[in-house]
Amino acid sequence: MLRFTVLFVAQCILFVPGGLQAQQLPSLDVIEKAVTFYADSISTLEGKFEHRVISRGKSPGGPDVIKMEDRINETTFLADVVHGWRKLDETGSWLYSWYSTDQKFVDRSVQYFDGNKACALTHHFLESPVDVEIPAGAPMFLNMQPHDLTDPVFGPWFFSALQLRGLSGRGLASLFQEKVVTLDGEEEIDGARCVRITGRIQGRIYQFWLDPDRDYLPRKQVFGPESKEYEQQMLVKGFKQFDDGSGNLRWFPTSGVAITDFSQHPYELLELKLNPVLTQDQFMINPETLPPGVQVHEMDGKKWVVGGRQDLFEQLEKQRDKQDEMMEERLHKARGAIVTSKKGEPEVVRVTEETFPWIQIAMFCAGAILIGIGVRTWFAHRRNVHDVR
């Protein structure tokens, strides 16, 4: 009877879902094959996502530093995750409460990176409470750089780990190729059983919590220098399946949040196409195709104006200077703006007009009086001690 009972319990453990065998941790080899297969199945991305910037109230400079309040960016993008090429057409809106509490600023910037050269095309405000004569959305500057200007943006390529922050176009699969990954165990993230791995490369540490039921995509990433000087996180909240262009469905992160020391970046994927046909020339812009009057900053420091129309550029520059003067005048009457977060939502703290700092003066005077009393008491004490001696 006892033997029959032992066999029955053993069978329950082996075959009931959730038993020990069902919970067996996959090997590092199995994880590597799954990650590599996913990376090989997706080479290019095209779509649109929204991301916000919410201050965590820790940024240097104190509470009087001006901050964009509740900045919301909508970005149309192209990305070649094999070569690390990206194009981001970003429209952002935000408030400066010291200027207006109901009229938003809306800007546009298009950033390109073709693997060798980066550039950013800056436009005048699409919308602004500042009344100037510059045409809305007029391109103003093209700034060329040798470094990828799109890297600071927490885009879909990072949430999916097809590319990793700080590794210039390399993804999670490349860590396995470099043989720098260790298997640390398993952990539950948002109710999902995930395997936890760590990669160490170029003085940086990358930790991933991969979901086997979502093509081994990360539900959580934590990364930063080995010195632990700072640390960043990326948390995925939602997934959806997309056709990879050959009739197969692939999971992809559709919502989440990136967290740095100073800010939070909620992310939501609005549109996505996997493996569209893209060419390298789509990731760079020819300055000669821009409207006359746009100033071009070359990587070697040279500046020139498209079409040779220095007069048009100077006209736009005067309007920009006028805009800056109007904003500076309004700013002088206010103390600044700061954003705090409450349950993940921005809570804007409005500013007030400057008043004479009676409280600060009173506190200063009181402090000076207390210091004076303390000094006199100390000297009196020293004199008494000397008299006793």
Secondary structure, DSSP 8 states (H G I E B T S, - for coil): -HHHHHHHHHHHHHHSTTSTTTT----HHHHHHHHHHHHHH--EEEEEEEEEEEE-S--TT-TTS---EEEEEEEEEEEETTTTEEEEEEEEEEE-TTT-SS--EEEEEEEEE-SS-EEEEEE--SB-SS---S-TT-EEEEEEESS-TTTTS--HHHHTTSS-TTSTT--HHHHHHTT-EEEEEEEEETTEEEEEEEEEETTEEEEEEEEGGGTTEEEEEEEEETT-S--EEEEEEEEEEEE-SSS-EEEEEEEEEEE-SSEEEEEEEEEEEES----GGGGS--GGGS-TT-EEE-TTS-EEEGGG-HHHHHHHHHHHHHHHHHHHHHHHTB---EEEEETTEEEEE---B----HHHHHHHHHHHHHHHHHHHHHHHHHHHHHHH-
